Amino acid sequence: MTSEYRHTPVLLAECLEQLQLETQNTFVDATLGGAGHSLEAAKLIGAQGTLIGIDQDEVALAAAGERLGSLPDGQRPELHLLRGNFGDMDDLLLQANVPGIDAILFDLGVSSVQIDTPSRGFSFKEKAPLDMRMDPGKNTLTAAEIVNTYNAADLARIIRVYSDEKWASRIADFIVRERERTPIETSDQLVEIIKAAIPASARRSGGHPAKRTFQALRIEVNAELDVLRSGLEAAVRWLNPGGRIAVISYHSLEDRIVKDVFAHYSQGCVCPPELPVCVCGNTPILKIVKRKPILPTEGEIARNARARSAKLRIAEKLA
């Protein structure tokens, strides 16, 4: 494990502006990481506020605790740092014993420290065991198990759907063929298989050829899309009237789920148009604050390359 949890918060100023934090607010950072967003949020809600940080990673929680604990007494809110997955939001907020929340932030995707720590197996740039579990203590499914046991059709489906990889079927076939010869246990083994599967002409553009397949495996290992939907729905339930939810996503699948959840809860009457009066009684729960996502500036992208694909969406709980 790295001794320093490095975290450059993406779209920090934009998140703080849109969340409209005030003193005494209860703020939830559903993806605490190194507390880059939370450190600034804490200063806004102050000593009379409550900050709840959620993360699966013990290293992240320890580093965040140090950073937030270093705030002066007059700035430091009541802290609840909870180990867990935001898919279990209901149980986690019950632990914090709060009646409701005023703002919540989801900064999705794998954190920098997980990518940069070879033993976690997230990176296609380092030789490491094929793991990719965000919470090894609770999750038993690893990327190695997927590539060595899933059939070719399932592998191709995962790679295609979760990463939009045009060579998904060919990559899956190459994986199955290679594992018949020897188990695929390390990231460098898998990278070489992917490179062999993708024609040389296609490898010359679009970044590292293994990037999309590694993303797909990470999503499958951690059931990220199912967890995201359940976490967002729980957040909507816990928001106080006027409270806001901010979500930073990094790929189209995440962004689509965020848009779908926001659209669902912002929908009013669903009666057929031919009915003269509404009989469904459906009323909107959310108001979408901005129809188009907020994107990072060129300056931020230059400072932090991982911000390049970020999209920030905001919604507000109605009374």
N, C-alpha and C positions, 0 to 999 in steps of 0.2 A: 504493500500500500504506500502511496505517496504520503510524505510527511506534511505536505501543505495542500489544502484543498483549494485549488485555483478556480475562480469562477468570475467570468466577465458577464454581467447581466445584460441581456439583449433588450433593446427598446425600453430602457429603464425610465427615461424621462416621460415617454409616451404612456407607459403603464401608470406611473404615479399621477399624471394629469388626468387620465381617463377614469381611474378608480375613485377619484375625488375623496381621498382619505381626510378625516378630521380627527381632532382630539377626542378621546374616549371611544373611538370606533373599535370594533372587533374585526381584525384582518386575518385571513387565512392564506398562507403560502402553501399551496398543495404540492409543490415541487421545490422544497426548500433549498436543496443544493448547498452552495457555500454562503447562502443568505445575502447574495448580492442585491436582490430586490428588497428583501425583508429589512435589511439594515437601514435603507432609506425610508421604507414604509414605517418602521418603528419610530423614526424621528418625527413623523407627521402625526401619528396617533398618540405619542407621548406616554408619560407614566400612568395616565388614567385609562389608557387603551389596553387591549388584549391582543397579543400576537400568537397565532397558532401555526407552527411550522410542521409540515409532514414530509417525511422522506423514508425510503426503504433502506438507505445506506447509512450504516453506523458511522462511517468516516465523515459523511456530510453532516450528520447531526452533531457530532462532536465539534467539528470546525465551526458550524453555525452557532452552536452554543457559546463558543469562545468569543466570536465576533459580536454577537448580540449582548452577551454578558459584559462586554467591555464598555458599553454605553453608559454615560453618567446616570446616576439615580434619577435625575429629573427628566431624562429622556427615555429611559428603559421601560417599556410596557410590561405588563404581566405576561410571562412567557410560558407557552406549553409546546414543547418540542416532542413530537410523537413519531415513533418508528412505525411505519406501515405504508400501505399502498393507498393512493387516493380513491381507488375503486371501493375501498372499505370506509368511505367518508362518514357514513352514518355512525358506525361504531367509534371511529376516531373522535368525532365531535362530541359524542356522548361522554367519552373519556375526559374531554376538556371541560365538560359541564357548563356549556354556554347555551343560552336560550335561542340564539340566532346569530347571524354574522352580517357585517355591513359591507364587506368586500372580500373577494377571493381571486387569487391569481393561479393559473396553471401555465407553467413554462415547460412545454412538452419535449419529448425526445431524451436521448441519452446525454448525461452530463459530460463536461470536458474531462473531469478526473476519471470517469469510467472508461472513456475512449483512450485516455493517455496512460492508463495503468495496464500493462500487457497481460497480467495474470487474469484480468476480467474477461479477456477474449473478445472484446468488442471490435478491436481494430484490425483492419486488413493490412496494416503496415508493419505489424509486429508478429513475431513467432510466439504463439501462446496456445494453451488448451482451448478448444472450441467450447466455450461456456456461454457467455452472453446473458447470464441471469442477473437481473437487477437486485434480486433479493435471494441469494443462495441459501439462506437459512430456511426459507419457506418453499421455494420453487425447486422441484427436482428435475424438471425437463431442461436439458441443455441443448445447445446447437449441435453438439456431437451426436446426441441421440437422434435428432431430427435427420441429419444428413446420412446417418448409418442405418436407419430403420424405416423411414417413410418411403413409400413406393414412388416410382418416377412420376406418376400422374399427380400425386399430392405435392411432391417437391416442386414440380412445374407450376402448379396452381398457386402455391405460396409465393414463389419467386415472382410470378407474373402479376398477381393481384396486389401484393404488398410493396412492389417496387417498380412495376411497369417495365420490367426487363424484357425486351423483345426476344432475347435468346434464352428464355426460361426453359423451354422444353429441351433444348440442346444441352444446357448446363445440367439439368436434372439427369439426362441420359449419361453424361460424362461422369457425374457423381456416382450413379448406380454402377457403372462399369468399373470405376476405380475402386470402389469399396468391396467389390467382389475379389479384388486382388489383395487389398490391404485396408484395414480400418482407417477412416479419415478422422484424425484426432486433434490436429493442430490447424491454426489459422493459415499458416504458410502452405500446408498441403492443399487446403481448399482454394486458396488464391491461385495456385498453379493449375488446378483443375478448371477453374473458371476461365483463366487466360487461354487454356488449350481449347475450351469449348467455344469461345468467341473468336470469330475470324479476325485476323490481324488488321484488316482494313477497318473493321468496326471498333477496334481498340484504340485507334489513333485519335479519337475525339470522345468527348463526354466524360472526361475524368477517369479515375481508376476503374478498371473493368469489374472489380469485385465489390464496389461500393453498393450497388443496388441489391445484390444477393445477400450481403451481410446485413443490410437494413431489413430485408424481408425475414431473415432468420431471427433477428433480434425481436421483431414485432411478434413472430410466432411464439418464440420462447416465453415472452412476457405477457402474451395475450393483450397487447397494448391497446388495440382498438376496442375490444369489449370493455376493458377497464376504463378507458376514456369516456365512453358513453355513460356508464353507470356512475362515474365520478361527477360528470357534468350534471346529470339528473339529480343527484343528491345535493350538489351545490345549489341548484335552483330551489330545492325544497328548504334549505337552511337560510337562504338569503332573507334579510329583513326587507320590508317595502322600501324602495329607493336604493337598496344595495346593488352593487355592481359586480359583474363577473368578467374577468379579462382572461383571454386564452391566447398564448403564443404557440403557433404550430409551425412545423418545419417541412412537412410534405403534404401532398394533396389529399391523401387518405385521412389524415388527422383533420385537416381543414374542412373536408367535406362533412365529417361527423359533427364538428363544431357548428357549421352552418345548418345542418339538419336539426340538431337539438335546439338551437336558437330559433329556427323557423317554426318548429313544432310548438314551442312554448309561447311564441309570439302570435300564433294564429287565433283568430276570433271565430266567428260563426262558420260551421262547416256544413250547413244545410244546403240541399240542392237549390240552385238559383230560382227554380220555378215555384218554390214555396213562398207565399206572400209574407209570412212572418217566421222569425227564428223559433225553432222548437228544440234545437240541440242544447241551448244554454251555454255553449262553449265561449269562454272569455279568455283573452290573452293574459298570460302570466308574466311574460317578459316584453320589454321594448328593446329592439335592436338599435343601439346608439348610432352606429355608423354602418351603412350598407356595404361599403367596400372596406377591406382590411387595411390597417395601418402598416406601412412597410418601413424598414430601416432606411436611413439616409445613406447616400454614397459615402459620407464621412464615417459613419459607423461601420459600414461594410469594410472600409479600408483599415479601420482599427481592429475589427473582429470579424474574420472571414466566416465564422460560423453563424453570423447574423444574416448572411446573404439570402437564405430562403425563408426567413422568418415572416410570419403574418400574424398581426394582432387583431383580434375581434373582441368587441365589447357589447354587453347587454346589461339592461337594468331591470330589476324586479319591480313590477307594478304593485300598487296598493291592493 
